[in-house]
Structure formats: C-alpha cells, structure tokens
C-alpha cells in the first residue's frame, strides 16, 4: 500500500518557499545545455522540458505531461489548481480524508488551503479584492504527495517523480518516486532496469526536480517537439475563464463519483 510521507529531500533545499519564489521571477527558458543534468540517463526519445517559475512550476510540468497523455483537453496551471481546490472542497466533511492528514503533516489545515490553492502567480500579480483579503503574496506550491496525488485521483494517472540532489561529497544522487491514487511511495525504482521501464508504463506522467524546488516535465520527443507542450499549455490558459462555468459543472459530476468511490473504499477498510 502506498502512503503519504512526512518528509521529502527536496523540502530541505530551501529555508522557505517564498524566498525561492522570489528567485524564480523570470519565465525565460534555460539554454539547452541546462536541460540534461549530470547523472540522469533518460531513455532514448525522452527530453526534459521547461516549466514556468514563480511557484507554478509543478502544475505547469504536470499539465504538459497530461497534455501529452490526453491530448486536446486544455490542461493548464489554472485548470489543475482548480481541480485541486474543488477536490479539497469535496473533502471538507470527510473526517478520514487523506488530504487533511497530508496537509496537517505539512503544517497546514484544509480550511486555509481551499480558498488559496486555486490562485496562480499571475492571478496574484494582477491582484483582486479576494487576494487582498486572503493576504496572498505568493501562490501555494504544488507538491507531488499532495497536489500530485489529487491529480492522479481525478485523471486516473500515475506520477513518476525524479529527484536529483547532491550528497555531502557533492556526488549526484538520483531518487525515483511514484504517486498514484493510493498515495506516495519513495525510492521505489531502486534498479536501473525498473527506472528505465517506468518511462514506458501506460498513463504515467514524468517530472524531475533538479534542485531549488523547480519542477520540469520529462516528455517523449525532441527538444523542439516538447517545447510545443510548453506553449500549448500556456495558450490554453487564456481560454479557461470563459469556460469556468462549464468546467465546474462537469468537474462536480466527476468528483461525486470519485468521492463515492473513496467513501466505499473507506467503509471496506473499516470492515477489515
């Protein structure tokens, strides 16, 4: 059984998230020489893509992976943040909610999380009465074990997260994690064969963190081909506001099924 972990190495890479967000105020694409980190041997045909900064990188990286798996669905930072907000709303009255426990482990509560998770860095820059009232200066960061799991539940996918760090001897350490609807499992792919095989597993999104809490997508295709997903997910963002009513109606119908299934699963576990 997968479970939510209380600590992950990438949390230790910064004193706090707001300081890192201030360092990520540029949305420029790094040069190609920065795309392949030393020590990460990707299978042939896969490329590390790019993602915007300012605290939205996790959602942008995952949106690109989803767009490659499920084309023409209009995945964006905003749409995934809304998914997380609506999912969190569906958990408010579920005492045994894994999300409440995961947020608690991250020193947060769901009532604080719900009104804030939906706002992007761009929303905060534009400002609004609601944002001022919430005193939002930076967006809520997306994390594999929280927002990643929500996305896996809603879209029935798995998230393969590659974490690249340096040990005390300045040697590169690569750790593979898997997240699905059941939870988070750390360092599961501890062999080269398994870590290569996962890239060809059906319905699996791949992202990488190379330090500094910045997430990037790992996509099938060349640098030129994968860059199209960067711009496509950015362009789709502009359509979202006009579709928000339709989006919410359809999502609420989907979430009813998800919540019903979750409650059924909880009842079965209690019987055992």
Buried (B, 14 or more C-beta within 10 A) or exposed (E): EBBBBEEBBBEEBBEEBEEBBEEBEEBEBEEEEEBBBEEBEBEEEBBBBBBBBBBBBBBBBBBBBBBBBBEEEBBBBBBBBBBBBBBBBBBEEBEEBBBBBBBEBBEBEBEEBBBBBBBBBBBBEEEEEEBEEBEBEBBBBBBBBBBBBBBBBBBEBBBBBBBBBEEEEEEEEBBBBBBBBBBBBBEBBEEEEEBBEBBEEEEBBBBBBBEBBBBBBBBBBEBEEBBBBBEBBBEBBEEBEEEEEEBEEEBEEBBEEBBEEBEEEBEEEEEE
